[in-house]
Amino acid sequence: MFDRDTGGARIELRALTKHYPGQPAPAVDNVDLDIPAGELVVFVGPSGCGKTTTMKMINRLVEPTSGEIRIGGQDVLSLHPDELRRHIGYAIQQVGLFPHLTIGQNIGLVPKLLGWSAARTADRVEELLTLVNLEPSAFHDRYPSQLSGGQQQRVGVARALAADPPVMLMDEPFGATDPITREHLQNEFVKLQKQLRKTIIFVTHDFEEAIKLGDRIAVLRERSHIAQYDTPANILANPADDYVAGFIGQDATLKRLALLRVADVQCERQPMSADMPRITADASLREALDVMLAHGTDRCGSPSGVLTYDALCEAVGTEPASGTAPARKEPVGAGPAAALKEAVRR
Ligand SMILES: Nc1ncnc2c1ncn2[C@@H]1O[C@H](COP(=O)(O)OP(=O)(O)OP(=O)(O)O)[C@@H](O)[C@H]1O
């Protein structure tokens, strides 16, 4: 099956359509989409636009009315749905852990179904608990009700990864957590995916989350019609139309600053004074701008040279304000929104 390459498999949707019985219009209408192997693609769109239906057709929790789905070149509709689902990881907001099974048993469920030996399953469960930052000795034998919401969501992700599937479907998997836990889970997940390079479809309502996690974002309209499908940077720089621009909101420049690293920008080879603020190469341009504003200067030192305010503006395609530099000292805590209003949008 397509899971021979567990590092990720290409997903192709062709004219994919779902018309629920008794409904006046299809929930998903004639969708074409290619998802390259090893990429994480985020579906964003308003409630009811068909994100979940599109995703559930891929593991056949919903049967398509018409169209084609291929994973790793294989026709998904010709496979037995149960067999198919054992090779696609699935994580959802409600987590769906079995309350009467321990955490270890929940994670080991699919490997057991796949006929793995008890020893191999036990090793995998331990490996996965460690991977999602849950100490195996502390969590293996607990029941789901004995875990916090964020911990349960980590178990949900571990369970989806259990059989090392090439494809993962994730429907708002961090949705039910508070903002701090959510950010933590997102950061961990970004690190994890860098390592695993699964092919992932990730549904969210949160555009910030889409920018942070996605190699590409599919912005969907009603009936899953694709308004734009591109990298976060390209969508932020060139939204296809007002609909997409509406999703991005007011802070496109800020979001682009957050996406770019100091290392991505041409720095000038010039002497650095002792009082020039310093920034690391992997800091974002948003952080660099904050540092400049906090120090009332238009430049800061980085490992590859001096990063100037003008270079920063050029990197996000914004004209530097005339007379240039962020002149007033502002506390770092004033945050980038205030900074950009002050420095970029004058
Ligand atoms: N089982 C069903 N029977 C009939 N209609 C359905 C069924 N499931 C979903 N729908 C309808 O299909 C459309 C798309 O629903 P879907 O859940 O895919 O949207 P969504 O974009 O995931 O929404 P949300 O963001 O609110 O979860 C909606 O109009 C919904 O009411």
The ligand as a Gaussian input file, in Angstrom:
#p B3LYP/6-31G(d) Opt

LIG

0 1
 N      -24.024000      14.558000       7.252000
 C      -24.465000      15.674000       6.646000
 N      -25.661000      15.718000       6.038000
 C      -26.107000      16.825000       5.407000
 N      -25.377000      17.953000       5.305000
 C      -24.167000      17.980000       5.898000
 C      -23.644000      16.839000       6.593000
 N      -22.424000      17.157000       7.063000
 C      -22.184000      18.423000       6.690000
 N      -23.237000      18.923000       5.988000
 C      -23.329000      20.263000       5.390000
 O      -22.280000      20.391000       4.441000
 C      -21.738000      21.698000       4.480000
 C      -20.237000      21.618000       4.750000
 O      -20.042000      21.124000       6.077000
 P      -18.583000      20.896000       6.665000
 O      -18.724000      20.316000       8.025000
 O      -17.769000      20.147000       5.676000
 O      -18.053000      22.399000       6.739000
 P      -16.797000      23.007000       7.501000
 O      -16.208000      24.002000       6.595000
 O      -15.916000      21.924000       7.993000
 O      -17.534000      23.731000       8.721000
 P      -16.996000      24.107000      10.195000
 O      -15.857000      25.035000       9.980000
 O      -18.188000      24.764000      10.819000
 O      -16.605000      22.815000      10.857000
 C      -22.508000      22.463000       5.560000
 O      -23.510000      23.213000       4.922000
 C      -23.107000      21.369000       6.401000
 O      -24.331000      21.768000       6.980000

